[in-house]
Structures are given as C-alpha cells and as structure tokens.
Amino acid sequence: MVFALDPSQVSAVQQDSTLSSGTFQTPEGRRLSFLEGGGRAARAIFARDWTDSPLGPIEGWPRSLRTALGMMLSSSFPKAITWGPTHITFHNDAFEPILGEKPDAIGRPFSEVWAEVWQDIKPMVDKAYAGVPSFGENYPLVINRHGYSEEAYFTFCYSPIRDDTGAVAGMMATVIETTEVVRTQRQLALLNGELAHRMRNMLTMVTAIADMSLRHAATLEEGREALGQRLAALGQAQSFLVNDADIDTEMGELVACALAPHSGLREHIRITGPGCRLRAKPGLALALVLNELLTNSIKYGALANGGMVRIAWDTPGHGDDRLFSFTWTESGAGPATPPDHEGFGTKILTRFAPLTFRGEARIAFEAGLTYQITAPYAANCIAEGIAGEALADG
C-alpha cells in the first residue's frame, strides 16, 4: 500500500486506524521510509501539514531527525522526541497511554503538551539539549491527561540527539509509567508495618497470658490447661479476624466462631443482637472475653449444671450518644459464687476488655453470673452488619 500526501486525502488518512504499515510517498514520489511500520503515529506525522512549522516540509527534514524518528516509531517502548529550539514533539504509539486524553501532541511544543509539569521537567530537557542525559526512577509528577489532576510516577531517560553536524538538535525521551508499581509498593509497606505492629501486640499478649495463667494456677497441670485454652482461643480469634478483608468482624460471626468448639451446648445458649461490625481490637478483646465466660460456665456455671446462657448485644442511642453494649447472662443453675481471688480471667473481663473498648464493664454474681460491657459505638463499631439484620435464635 502506498500513502501519498494529497490534501484532499489527509482526513481519510487520519481516520484510517486499521493501517499499521505501508509505503509513504510525497506528491513528487519521494519515499519516506522512516515512517514505514510506524502505526498511527507515523500516519499522523505524514498527514500533518508541516509547511508553516519551524521544521518545514517533511521531505526536507534532516537525515538525523528522520533516523531518530524511524528508531522511535519502530520501538515498542513508549518514546517521544523533541526537536529544535521550540521542542517540537513527536511520539510513537506506545506513548499514547501516557498522554491519555490530551490534545494531539505531534507537532506541538513539548512545553505545551506538558504545560502543567513544565517547570518540573524543563531542567532535565535543558540538560539533554546541553548534551547530558538524565535518568529518573519513579519520578513523581502531578499531570492532567483525563480532565483532572492526578499524581503519577515515571521512570525515564532523556537523551540528547545530535544533528548532521554533531550539534545537539533534539532529545529522545524513553518513558515507562510506574504509577501502579509505586502504589503497590506503598501498600505493601503499609501492610508490612501493620503486620509488624500486630506481631508485637500479639507477642505482648501471649507473654501476658502465659505469665498470668501460670502465676494464678494452683497446680502446674491447671496452669498448663488454662494456658492452652487461652492461647487456642487467641489463635482462633486472630485467625478469624485477619481473614476478614476489612480487618473488622460481624458480631454474629464472632460469637458463632467462639461457640464453634462447643456445639453440643448450643441448646443451652440463646443469641440476640442487631447487625453490627466491630473494629479489629475490640473484636479480639471480645473473643477473649467469650472464651473466659464459656470456660467458666462450662466448669462452674450454668453450662455445667443444665442452665441457660443468653448472649445479647445492642446499639442504643443516636449520633454521638450511641452506645455498644454486650451482655452475658446465666440463669437456671442456682446462684453464682464470686471467685475467691482475682485471676487472669477476671482481669480480662474487668480490666483488659473495658480498656480496649474504652468503656465500662460490670460483673455481678446473683441468681446467675451477669457480665456487661458498655462503650461508645463510634470507637468500636464500623457500621451496621450485613443488611442491618438482627440475629436471634431464641
């Protein structure tokens, strides 16, 4: 296929996006081989009327420019060329995603194409025109290519291009956008920092659990059993919480996870509460609270003596006055007896949990054990649970 520079056919050439190669000829029959295989960018260069530009008619362009353009157009790397003192711009097809929805760049000064960042890149362009290449890695720029400003990152090299006399006449810009790479690296850094923070917190908690469980145990066997149960509960809760993509947890799912190892006792347990999501830290604290209450009830309380346990939560109030409340109530097994000393389990219930929830805890030993946490909703909850539905099984 032969392309001939005829003004009546210019628009047709510009609109034809299906042709990627061919033979480009001037009206006089001169072949412009440097454009061949250059795709859309080559056709745009060929179709443009260069008569009134500083470069003049295309057939009169210097050999150095034609050679550089041929190398650029045939490259699969995003490349642009600026030529002359006004920095006339050319680019290849691979460069188009970097330009986005900017007006056609071919034939325009580089300073107009990148007007919003010209003050940032001009020193490097000047350096290339002075014969010194520049390299930048993950270089930040705030550009406007889709009708709004956005932060983007680029790895690039600006290299001088010399004319037929050896003088620097232009610049070759090889550019790769690294915006997504930089964003991913930042996200990984945040996740790694969060992971390290969680690991430190977990080690601190494990150390405290081990110390207090063994310190308050009457025998080594009792301490070993208590420690094993608490570490298992901690691990189960942590695994459940981190599996949630948002690092928060739905109350019904948290309670179900805590009760899963005790399925044989479910007929003695009633659960009620509205849809509600707890943040990670109060969620972990409540998982430990549930483990302590379940363990105590199975050993000494309602679940050991045929009674009933009611687990309930609510979010009363509105706005800044809204609260989160959690209540564990045992009944049907006679009066509860307070422990003869404050063990680690009691400290989890009365100190650790309310401190984590930034609220208050109340424990009572009357007809049966009652335990309640009351705390600010905003400090502990994300939003309503799945479809805002309440959970009630009796």
PESUL-V99553 format. One record per backbone hydrogen bond with DSSP energy under -0.5 kcal/mol. NH is the residue of the N-H (numbers start at 1). CO is the residue of the C=O. E is the energy in kcal/mol with one decimal. If there is no record, write none. Layout:
BEGIN
nh->NH co->CO e->E
nh->NH co->CO e->E
END
This chain:
BEGIN
nh->3 co->23 e->-4.6
nh->4 co->2 e->-0.5
nh->5 co->25 e->-1.3
nh->6 co->4 e->-1.5
nh->9 co->6 e->-2.6
nh->10 co->6 e->-0.5
nh->10 co->7 e->-1.0
nh->13 co->9 e->-2.2
nh->14 co->10 e->-2.3
nh->15 co->11 e->-2.0
nh->16 co->12 e->-1.3
nh->17 co->15 e->-1.2
nh->20 co->18 e->-0.6
nh->23 co->1 e->-3.4
nh->24 co->22 e->-0.6
nh->25 co->3 e->-3.9
nh->25 co->23 e->-0.5
nh->26 co->30 e->-2.2
nh->29 co->26 e->-2.6
nh->32 co->24 e->-3.5
nh->33 co->31 e->-0.9
nh->35 co->32 e->-1.7
nh->36 co->33 e->-1.1
nh->38 co->35 e->-1.9
nh->39 co->20 e->-1.6
nh->41 co->38 e->-0.6
nh->42 co->38 e->-1.1
nh->43 co->39 e->-1.9
nh->44 co->40 e->-2.4
nh->45 co->41 e->-2.3
nh->46 co->42 e->-2.5
nh->47 co->43 e->-2.5
nh->48 co->44 e->-1.1
nh->50 co->48 e->-0.8
nh->53 co->50 e->-1.3
nh->56 co->50 e->-0.6
nh->56 co->53 e->-1.1
nh->60 co->57 e->-1.8
nh->61 co->58 e->-1.5
nh->66 co->62 e->-2.2
nh->67 co->63 e->-2.7
nh->68 co->64 e->-2.1
nh->69 co->65 e->-2.8
nh->70 co->66 e->-2.3
nh->71 co->67 e->-2.1
nh->72 co->68 e->-2.4
nh->73 co->69 e->-3.1
nh->74 co->70 e->-1.4
nh->75 co->72 e->-1.4
nh->80 co->173 e->-2.3
nh->81 co->90 e->-2.3
nh->82 co->171 e->-2.3
nh->83 co->88 e->-1.6
nh->84 co->169 e->-3.2
nh->87 co->84 e->-1.7
nh->88 co->83 e->-2.3
nh->89 co->108 e->-2.1
nh->90 co->81 e->-2.4
nh->92 co->79 e->-1.9
nh->95 co->92 e->-1.2
nh->96 co->93 e->-1.6
nh->98 co->95 e->-0.8
nh->99 co->95 e->-1.3
nh->100 co->96 e->-1.9
nh->101 co->145 e->-3.4
nh->102 co->99 e->-1.5
nh->107 co->89 e->-3.0
nh->108 co->105 e->-2.2
nh->110 co->87 e->-2.3
nh->112 co->109 e->-1.3
nh->113 co->109 e->-2.1
nh->114 co->110 e->-2.3
nh->115 co->112 e->-1.3
nh->117 co->114 e->-1.3
nh->118 co->114 e->-0.6
nh->118 co->115 e->-0.8
nh->120 co->117 e->-1.1
nh->121 co->117 e->-2.0
nh->122 co->118 e->-2.6
nh->124 co->121 e->-0.6
nh->125 co->121 e->-2.1
nh->126 co->122 e->-3.1
nh->127 co->123 e->-1.7
nh->128 co->124 e->-2.0
nh->129 co->125 e->-2.3
nh->130 co->126 e->-1.1
nh->131 co->128 e->-1.8
nh->132 co->127 e->-2.4
nh->133 co->131 e->-0.5
nh->134 co->158 e->-2.1
nh->136 co->156 e->-2.2
nh->139 co->154 e->-3.5
nh->141 co->152 e->-2.8
nh->143 co->141 e->-0.8
nh->143 co->150 e->-2.1
nh->145 co->148 e->-0.6
nh->146 co->148 e->-0.7
nh->150 co->143 e->-2.3
nh->152 co->141 e->-3.1
nh->152 co->150 e->-0.5
nh->154 co->139 e->-1.7
nh->155 co->176 e->-2.9
nh->156 co->136 e->-2.4
nh->156 co->154 e->-0.5
nh->157 co->174 e->-1.9
nh->158 co->134 e->-2.3
nh->159 co->157 e->-0.6
nh->159 co->172 e->-2.9
nh->161 co->170 e->-2.5
nh->163 co->167 e->-3.3
nh->166 co->163 e->-1.5
nh->169 co->161 e->-2.8
nh->170 co->161 e->-1.8
nh->171 co->82 e->-2.5
nh->172 co->159 e->-3.2
nh->173 co->80 e->-3.6
nh->173 co->171 e->-0.5
nh->174 co->157 e->-2.4
nh->174 co->172 e->-0.6
nh->175 co->78 e->-2.3
nh->175 co->173 e->-0.6
nh->176 co->155 e->-2.7
nh->178 co->153 e->-2.6
nh->179 co->153 e->-0.7
nh->182 co->178 e->-2.6
nh->183 co->179 e->-2.4
nh->184 co->180 e->-2.5
nh->185 co->181 e->-2.5
nh->186 co->182 e->-2.4
nh->187 co->183 e->-2.4
nh->188 co->184 e->-2.5
nh->189 co->185 e->-2.3
nh->190 co->186 e->-2.3
nh->191 co->187 e->-2.7
nh->192 co->188 e->-3.0
nh->193 co->189 e->-2.3
nh->194 co->190 e->-2.6
nh->195 co->191 e->-2.8
nh->196 co->192 e->-2.6
nh->197 co->193 e->-2.2
nh->198 co->194 e->-2.7
nh->199 co->195 e->-2.6
nh->200 co->196 e->-2.3
nh->201 co->197 e->-2.4
nh->202 co->198 e->-2.8
nh->203 co->199 e->-2.6
nh->204 co->200 e->-2.2
nh->205 co->201 e->-2.4
nh->206 co->202 e->-2.9
nh->207 co->203 e->-2.4
nh->208 co->204 e->-2.2
nh->209 co->205 e->-2.8
nh->210 co->206 e->-2.7
nh->211 co->207 e->-2.5
nh->212 co->208 e->-2.7
nh->213 co->209 e->-2.5
nh->214 co->210 e->-2.0
nh->215 co->211 e->-2.0
nh->216 co->212 e->-1.9
nh->217 co->214 e->-0.7
nh->223 co->219 e->-2.3
nh->224 co->220 e->-2.7
nh->225 co->221 e->-2.4
nh->226 co->222 e->-2.5
nh->227 co->223 e->-2.7
nh->228 co->224 e->-2.4
nh->229 co->225 e->-2.3
nh->230 co->226 e->-2.4
nh->231 co->227 e->-2.6
nh->232 co->228 e->-2.2
nh->233 co->229 e->-2.3
nh->234 co->230 e->-2.6
nh->235 co->231 e->-2.7
nh->236 co->232 e->-2.6
nh->237 co->233 e->-2.6
nh->238 co->234 e->-2.7
nh->239 co->235 e->-2.5
nh->240 co->236 e->-2.3
nh->241 co->237 e->-2.6
nh->242 co->238 e->-2.5
nh->243 co->239 e->-1.1
nh->244 co->241 e->-1.3
nh->247 co->244 e->-1.7
nh->249 co->278 e->-2.4
nh->251 co->276 e->-2.9
nh->254 co->250 e->-2.3
nh->255 co->251 e->-2.5
nh->256 co->252 e->-2.2
nh->257 co->253 e->-2.2
nh->258 co->254 e->-2.0
nh->259 co->255 e->-2.0
nh->260 co->256 e->-1.1
nh->262 co->259 e->-2.3
nh->263 co->260 e->-0.9
nh->265 co->262 e->-2.1
nh->266 co->263 e->-1.4
nh->268 co->265 e->-2.1
nh->269 co->266 e->-1.7
nh->270 co->309 e->-2.7
nh->272 co->311 e->-2.2
nh->273 co->391 e->-2.0
nh->274 co->313 e->-0.5
nh->277 co->383 e->-1.7
nh->278 co->249 e->-3.0
nh->279 co->380 e->-3.0
nh->280 co->247 e->-0.5
nh->283 co->279 e->-2.1
nh->284 co->280 e->-2.4
nh->285 co->281 e->-2.3
nh->286 co->282 e->-2.6
nh->287 co->283 e->-1.8
nh->288 co->284 e->-1.8
nh->289 co->285 e->-2.2
nh->290 co->286 e->-2.7
nh->291 co->287 e->-1.8
nh->292 co->288 e->-2.2
nh->293 co->289 e->-2.6
nh->294 co->290 e->-2.7
nh->295 co->291 e->-2.6
nh->296 co->292 e->-2.4
nh->297 co->293 e->-2.4
nh->298 co->294 e->-2.7
nh->299 co->295 e->-1.8
nh->300 co->296 e->-3.3
nh->301 co->296 e->-1.1
nh->304 co->297 e->-1.0
nh->304 co->301 e->-1.3
nh->305 co->301 e->-0.7
nh->305 co->302 e->-0.9
nh->307 co->302 e->-2.9
nh->308 co->331 e->-3.2
nh->309 co->268 e->-2.6
nh->310 co->329 e->-2.9
nh->311 co->270 e->-3.3
nh->311 co->309 e->-0.5
nh->312 co->310 e->-0.6
nh->312 co->327 e->-2.6
nh->313 co->272 e->-1.4
nh->314 co->325 e->-2.1
nh->321 co->318 e->-1.8
nh->322 co->319 e->-1.4
nh->323 co->316 e->-3.1
nh->324 co->375 e->-3.3
nh->325 co->314 e->-2.5
nh->326 co->373 e->-2.4
nh->327 co->312 e->-3.5
nh->328 co->371 e->-3.1
nh->329 co->310 e->-2.3
nh->330 co->369 e->-2.4
nh->331 co->308 e->-2.4
nh->336 co->366 e->-1.6
nh->343 co->341 e->-1.1
nh->347 co->343 e->-1.8
nh->348 co->344 e->-2.2
nh->349 co->345 e->-1.8
nh->350 co->346 e->-2.9
nh->351 co->347 e->-2.3
nh->352 co->347 e->-2.3
nh->353 co->348 e->-2.4
nh->355 co->351 e->-1.9
nh->356 co->352 e->-2.3
nh->357 co->353 e->-2.6
nh->358 co->354 e->-0.9
nh->359 co->354 e->-2.2
nh->360 co->374 e->-3.0
nh->362 co->372 e->-2.7
nh->364 co->370 e->-2.9
nh->366 co->364 e->-0.6
nh->366 co->368 e->-1.3
nh->370 co->364 e->-2.5
nh->371 co->328 e->-2.7
nh->372 co->362 e->-2.6
nh->373 co->326 e->-2.6
nh->374 co->360 e->-2.6
nh->375 co->324 e->-2.5
nh->377 co->322 e->-2.1
nh->380 co->376 e->-0.6
nh->380 co->377 e->-1.4
nh->381 co->377 e->-2.7
nh->382 co->277 e->-2.4
nh->388 co->385 e->-2.1
nh->389 co->386 e->-1.9
nh->391 co->273 e->-5.0
nh->392 co->390 e->-0.5
nh->393 co->271 e->-2.1
END
